[in-house]
Amino acid sequence: MRAYAAPSTQALRGWQRRALVKYLTAAPRDFLAVATPGSGKTTFALRIAGELLSEGVVERVTVVVPTEHLKIQWAQAAQRIGLALDPKFSNSSAQNSDEYHGVVVTYAQVASHPGRHRVRTENRKTLVIFDEIHHGGDAKSWGEAIREAFDDATRRLSLTGTPFRSDDSPIPFVNYELGPDGLKHSQADHVYGYSDALADGVVRPVVFLAYSGESRWRDSAGEEHAARLGEPLTAEQTARAWKTALNPVGEWMPAVIAAADRRLQQKRQHVPDAGGMIIASDQTAARAYAKLLTEITGEAPTVVLSDDPGSSDRISQFSAGTSRWLVAVRMVSEGVDVPRLSVGVYATSASTPLFFAQAIGRFVRSRRAGETASIFLPSVPNLLLLASQMEAQRNHVLGKPHRESQGDEWDDEALEDANKTKDEASDMDRGYEMLGADAELDQVIFDGSSFGTATPAGSEEEADYLGIPGLLDATQMRDLLSRRQEEQLGRRSRVAAGESAAGEGQTAVATPTTTHGQLRDLRRELNALVTLAHHRTGKPHGWIHNELRRICGGPVVAAANSEQIAARIEAVRTLRG
């Protein structure tokens, strides 16, 4: 077999060095590293592989990944440090060439013939690296297969940025311990969360721009309906309003894509190669969004529909180039490693915490100080809650399925289906007729704080937020958003005062306020008061919001109802530092 000598000058980040020392000191058979997307899990794992090969602890390396593109990505990363991994290894091969130190295979590939991979693992002392191990669950075919194939491996290194599933199927080779709640929680050997990486400057902070708007559709009985994204709705109303907004032939998506492109162009004034990506629900929608992008920007985007032949080359070419936009089907977004991505459009109905974290992880890899990622998404309570909890650290819990959302679940079968090269029929037009949807920038979420805006797409006030400078640190970003909100409130107050003066002597006509309008106005008032409290106490906006939640209870502002927000408005008036 080809000899390997670990490079002595390979640079590691702080968390990678700490995890490497912990691993080499303990020399465990199984090790789980949880590190936020974009923090460098691949580099860490390959360093361990190199050390074990150099010391003769193992003779071969097998890397198991979710998608075909990741096979190429891992092989290229390994090549940069002198490790030769075969990304073209197939189940029909009895063995691979001795010119390689190992192979890269997919979970689906192992599941189709676990016995063959078991024989390979038994014949040579093998280190198995599981990339995004959360895809393996004992009750799922992939989990059963990797347990059968790699149960006799000399060493197993499991990696994930999101150690939780949308079900409670245990993940192979992961240790679970009983928690105080009586449920079993996954136990990582080393954890490097998003908040840690943010503090170290390893990842970018994220600004979420949430768009609402009224959606209108006609059901199969011919009855017309209307609902506004962000309002309290039934699950069916939310699904219909959400799907109508995402319709490529409506008004909402063109408005949001145009806004996202304006934001990208602004960022490219400071970071010339900054890129954007739209995450679509299916191939039909992806093609339609690509057409919209071409019409709006005058530049055809790169389109990656699935792991079909040529997709890896297209991703690599986009990553190395300077073109503006990439469009990908939702499940392909995991594993798309393009550091220059900094603007995203979340145009999918998937809403599990796992998928959301993986999708947003495509945009957070930091390249220089001050870069901030901008994500455009529908103003749906479940997504707003996830956006507000970006820094939360989760573990996989057994006995309590993670099924809070009505969206699609992230599981082995869904990913396997997304990897198929066949075209998928869109379900956007089944069962009802979409009539249209308008777009409105509802709120901006940053660092757990919500800044209410309620500005129509294409308005001057929307431009205030789309024109945020491309290079700001977290404190500068928070202060700027607060100032923008205060300026907008001031303008609206002056307009209201002028209208009131002009109408003196006339009979006032009461205008009914919609539920959305009430929530919008209450959010705006609360955030303005929080800004005043920030200046009065010196406490960060996020701290004040958390203190109000502690006092009054309830979820984050993005998901709170009018009574909960009103209670916080009363509480913030007497808040002390």
Summary of the structure (lengths in Angstrom):
residues: 577
radius of gyration: 25.1
end to end distance: 65.4
largest distance: 93.8
contacts: 1987
relative contact order: 0.11
helix: 42%
strand: 20%
